[in-house]
Amino acid sequence: MVLKEYIKYKYQSKILQRVVKGTSWNVVGTVIFQVSSLMISIILANILGKNDFGEISFIRNTYIMLGQFACLGIDVAVTKYISEWSTTNRVYIQKLLRISRRSVVISGLITTTVLIIFSNDIVERWFNHNTNTNSLLCGVGLIIVNALYFYQNGVLSGFHSFKEIAKIEVFRAVLIILMPLVGAYWYGVNGALLGYIIMGGCSYFITEKIIVEKIKKYKTKPAKIDKNIFLVLVKFSLPVFTSGLFVISAIWGCNVLLINNENKFGEIGVFNIALTWKNLILFIPLLLSKVFFPILSELYAKKDYVNFNKLTLYFKVAIVLISIGISIFMTLCSELILSLYGNEFVGHGTVLNYIAYATSFQALAIVFAQSILSTGNTKIAFYLNTIWAVSVIIIFALLPKSALGLSQAYFYSYLMHWLISLFYYLYFRYTVYTNQIDRELNLNP
């Protein structure tokens, strides 16, 4: 009887249909892109060797983090408000997009300019001459390219345009194999970085064309910049940006400590392989969050707490089954995975194991964070990310400055992060249930 009711609900629920449809498209696009990313990392490691592979990994990851910084948390804000306003305040969406796009572009240009001006000092003081200024400057365009990628992805998620996102990811998957590989073969580290920039630029123009077509369907006049919309954007984005800033600073700081050991970029190369496979665990939780977050935001705005709680439950079950299953696979095959990258990387299987365990806790924390963030409560994201950032730096400071030490620091800090997220979520869930009961009593006095 229970199974019969579940099947009936499964096929009749419009909400679940939206989740399944959105997730299906995201799975297709993300799987293809992640497989391509794994392939290119293996090929680049064999072409460049351990040290050069570590260098390009460090520079590229630095620019991805700076891209997130330049995005100012606006990607999360546009997802939330586009989803909420798509059926009620379409003019507001145009105003939001106009302000948010300009903000991301200006922020990206400022960040890029600052890095160019201080590039020599960064190489001398922070990298201890372990890299050269030319390599740092060759990839500087990745800052604004990554910032615009995060922003555009947030916009399409807000429109629930998961099919379009999947197509873009397939397009990026083809480019990520061609561009960096050709560049690395002919020009080494600098060529690979230029290949990543070209890939990002092509992706931007394709995505922007899709967004423009989405806006045209609204058939509204071009909107002027609205001060109130700007304040709404700042109010939501600022805590998200601030909390992300702590995380970015912590990750970058740990990486700087790692490259200043005796093996220079070698340890970064090993750790980056672990992070690449970490994405294999996280990619389904993250793509599910892209689908669930806008729908949860819409349900909470409508005060539909029954479906809000049901959807959160489905989210939790899916993440637990997927993340733990992939983590077990990674730990069993860790040395085999490393052997694909070359003999220089063999013997570091424990690093992959710790990252796999850490990522499982991170994936579980995503469920709690997305549920709470969908209600507009951005303060908790700030507190949780700050706690993680501080803890990973303190723990790594007490451990050996190696890939193994950093992976252990990730494990302990994410375990702490998950426990705190769990306790807060239980309190939050109790509050939602209380609101649900109060609403039912008001509707049925």
N, C-alpha and C positions, 0 to 999 in steps of 0.2 A: 504493500500500500504506500509506504514511504517512497519507494523507488518510482512508483507510478506517478505520484504527485510531483516528484522532482523532475521527471522527464516532461511532464505536462508544463511545469513552470519554465523549464529550460527552453522549450520551443515557443512558448507564448510570451515570455518576458522580452519586451523591446530593449530593456537595459542590457540584459545578458546578450542579446543578439548584437547590439552595438559593440560590446566588449569582444565577443568572438570574432566579429568581422574586422574590427580594428586590430586585434592581436594577430589574426591570420596574415594580414598584409604586412604588419611590422615584422613578423617572424621571417617571412620570405625575404624582405629587403635586408634585415639585420643579419640573418644567417649568411647570406651571400657576401655581405661586406666584411663580416668577422672572419669568414674563411679566407677571403682575399687578404685581409690584414695579417693573418697567421702565415699565409704563404709568403707574403712579401718580407715579413720579419725573418723567416727562415732563410730565404734567398739572400737578403741583405747581409745577414750574419755570416754566411759562407763566402760572400763576395768581399766584404770589408774586413772581416776578422774581428776578434773580441774587442779590441780597444776602440777601433773606428766605429764599430756598431754601437758601443756604449756611448761614444761621443754624439752620434746622430740621434740616438734615443734620448739622451739628456737634453740636447738643444730643442728637439721637436716637442718633448713633454713640457719643457719650460714655456714654449710658445703656446701650447694648448692651454696651460694654466693661465698665462697672461691674456689669452683670448677670453677665457672665462671671467677673468678680472675685468677686462674691458667691456664685457657684456653687462656688467653692473647688476646682475640678477634680473634683468628685464625679460629674459627668455621665459622665466617662470611666471612673471607677472602677466605677460601677453597671453600665455596659455590659459591662465585662470580667467582673465576678464573677457577674452574673445569668446570663450566657452559660455560664460554667464550672459553676455550681451548679444549673442548671435541671433536670438529670436526676439529680443525686446528693444535693444538700443544700437541699431546698426550704424548710426551716425557716430556714436561714441567709438565704435571700433575703428573707423577711419581716422578719427582724431588721435586715438591711442597709437595706431600704427605710424602715423606721421611723426608724432613726438618720439616714440620709442626708437624708430629707425635712425633718426637724426642723432639721438643720444648715443646709440651704439657706435655709429660712424665717427662722431666727434671723439668719444672716449678711446676708440681704437687708434685713431690718428695721433692723439696725445700720447698714449702709451708707447706707440711705435717711435715717435719723435724723441721721447725721453730716453728710450733704450739706445737709439742711434747716437745721441749726444754723449751718453755715459758708457758706451760700449767698451772703450779702452780701460776705464776704471773698473768695470765689472769683471773683465778678463783678468786684470792684475790683482784686484783685492779679493774677489770672491772665488774665482776659479784657479787662482795661484798659477796662472799661465798654462793650465792643463789643456786649454783650447786656444784657438787663435781668433782674432777679431773678425777676420774675413768669414769664417764659418758662422760666427754669431750673426753677422750682418746679412749673410746670404739667405738666412731663413726668417728675417725680421718681418717679411710680408705675411708670415703665418699668423701673426697676432690679429690683424684686422680680418683676415680670411676666416680664422676660427671663431672670432667674435660674431661675425655675420652668420656663420653656419649655426651656432647655438641659437641666435635670435630667430632666424628663419625657421628652424626646426620647432621652436616654441610657437611661432605663429601658425604653422600648419597643424600642429597638435591641437591648438585652440579651435581651429576650424574642423577638427576631427577628420582631416584629410590624410588618413593613414595609407591609403592606396598610393597617393602622390609621394608620400615620404618613402614608401617601399621602392618606387621607381627611381627616385633620386639616389637611394642607397645602392641600388644595382648599378647605376651609372657611375657612382663613386668607386664601386668595387672594381670596375673595369679600369678606371683611371689610376687607381692606387697600385695596380700591378704594372701598368705600362710606364707611367711618368717617373716615379722614384727609381724604378729598376733601371731604366735607360740612363737616367742621370747618374746613378751610382756606378754603373758600368764604365761610363766614359769619363766622369769627373769626380768620382768618389763621394765624400760626405757632402760637399757643396752642391754637387749635381743632384743628389737625392733630395736635398732640402728644396732646391728650385723646382724639382718635380712635384713635391707636395704642394708648393704654392700654386703651380699651374692647375693641379687637380682641384684645389679649393676654389680658385677663380672660376673655372668652368662650372663647378657645382653651384656657385653663387648665382650666376646668370640664369641657369636653368630654373633654379628654385624661385628667383625673383619673378620670372615670367609666370609661374604657376600662381604665386600670391596675387599678382596684378589681375589675373583672370578671375580669381576668387572674389576680389573686391568689386570687379565690374558687374558681377551677378546681383549685387545689392542695389544697383541702379540709383545710387545716391550721389549728390553733388560733392565735389571735393571739399573736405572739411578743413576749417582753420584750426590753428593750435589753440587748445582750450586750457586755461590755467588750472581749472578744477581737475581735468583729466591728468594733467601733469602731477598734481599733488597726490592723486590716487596712485599713480604709477610710483612715485617716490616713496610713499608710505608703505607700499607692499615690497618694493624692490630693495629698499635700503637695508632692512634686517637680513634679507637673503644675501645681498652683496657683502655685507659686513661679515657674516658668518662664513661665507665662501672665501673671503680674504684671509681669515685665520687659517683655513684649511690649506689654501694655496701656499701661504707663507711657510707653514709647517712642512709640507711636502718638499718644497723647494729647498728649505733649510737643511732638511735631512739629506737630500741629494747632494748638496754642496759639501756637507761633511763627508759623504761617501766618496766623492771624486778626489778629495784631498788626502786619501790614504795612499799607500805605496803602490797599489795597483791602478791608480788613477781611474780611467773610464772602464776598466775591466769589470769591476764589481757592479757598476751601473748597468753594464751590458747584461750580466746575469740577472740582476733585479728587474730590468726592463722585460726580459723574457717572462719572468714570473707575472709581471703586471699585464703583459699581453694575454697570457692565459687566464689571468684574473678576469679580463673582459669577457671570456667565454662563460664564466659563471654568472657575471653581472648582466650580460646582454639581454637575457630574457626578463629578469626582474626590472631592468631599466625600460625595456620596450613596453612591458606591461604597465609600468608607471605612467608612460606617455598616454596610454589608453585610459587607465583608471583615473588619473588625476583630473582631467577635464570633466569626466562624467561625475566623479565624486563632488567636484566643485558645484556642478549644476544641481545635483541632488540636495546638497546641503543648503544651497541658496533657496531651493523650493521647500525646505523643511521636510523633505521626504526621508526621515531618519530610519525608517524600516529598511528601505532599499539601500540606504547608505551603509548600514551595518552588515547587510547581506553581502554587498559588493566587497566590503573590506574583508569579510571572512573568506570569500573566494580568492581574493588577492593573497591572503596569508597562506592558504593551503597550497596554491600554485607555487609560491616562492619557496616554501619549505621543501616540497618534493623536488623541484628543479635544482635549486642551489646545492642541496646536500648531495643529490645524485651526481652532479658534475664534479663536485669537490672530491668525492670518493674516487671517481675515475682518474682525476688528476694526480692524487696521491699514489695510486697504484702504478701509474705510468710515468712518474716524474722523471726518472733517469732516461727512459726511452724518448721522452719529449725533448730533453736537453741534447741527446745525441743527434737529433735532427739538425741542430744549429752548428755542430762541429765538435771535435774532440776537446777544444779549449773549454767548453761549457760543461762537460761531463763531470759528475761528482758533486754537483750543487743541488741535488734533488730535494734536500731538506728545505731549501729556500722556497721551492714551489709548494711544498707541503704546508708550510706556515702561512703562505699567502692564500692557499686554498681554504684553510680553516678560517682565516681572518675574513675572507670575502663572504663566506657563508653567514657570518654574523652581520656583516655590512648589508647583505641582501635582505636579511630579516628586519634590520632596522629601517630599510627603505619603506617597507609596508607601513610601519607606524608613522614615519615622518610624512609620507604622502597623504595619509588619512588626516593627520592633524593640519598639515599645510593647506589642504583643500578647504578648510574652514576659514582661512585667512589669518591663522595664528602663525606668524613668521618669527615670533620671539623664541619659540622653542627650538627652531632650526638654528638660530644664533647660539643659544645656550649649548645645544648638543654638539655642534661643530666646533665651538670654542673649547669645550671639554676634550674632544678628540684631539684637536690640534695641540693643546698644551700637553696632554698625556703622551702623545707619540714622540714629541721632542724630549720630554723628561726621560722616558723609558729608553729611547735610543741613546741618549747621553750616558746612560749607565751601562750600555752594552757595547760589545766590540764594533768598531766602525767598518762593518762588512755587509755584504748582501744578506747574510744570515742574520746578523744583528738587527738590520732594518726590518727584515721580514718578521722577526720575533716582536719588534716594537709595534708593527702593524697589527699583529695578532692580539696582543694584550690590550692595545688601545681600542680596537674594534669590539672586543669582548666587553670592555667597560662601557663603550658607547651603546651597545645593544641592550645591556642590562638597564641602563638609565632610560633608554627609549621605551623599553618594555614597561617599566614602572609608571612612566608618565602616560603611556598609552592606556594603561588600565584605568588610570584616573580619568583620562579624556573619554574613554568608552562609557564609563559610569555616568558622566555628564550628559553625553548624547542620549543614553537610555532615559535619563531623567527628563530631558527635553521632550523625548518621544512620548513618555507617559503623560506629561503635562499637556501636551498638544491633544492627545486622545481624550483626556478628561474634559478639555475645553470644547472639543468637537461633540462629545457625547455626555453632556452634564446630567 
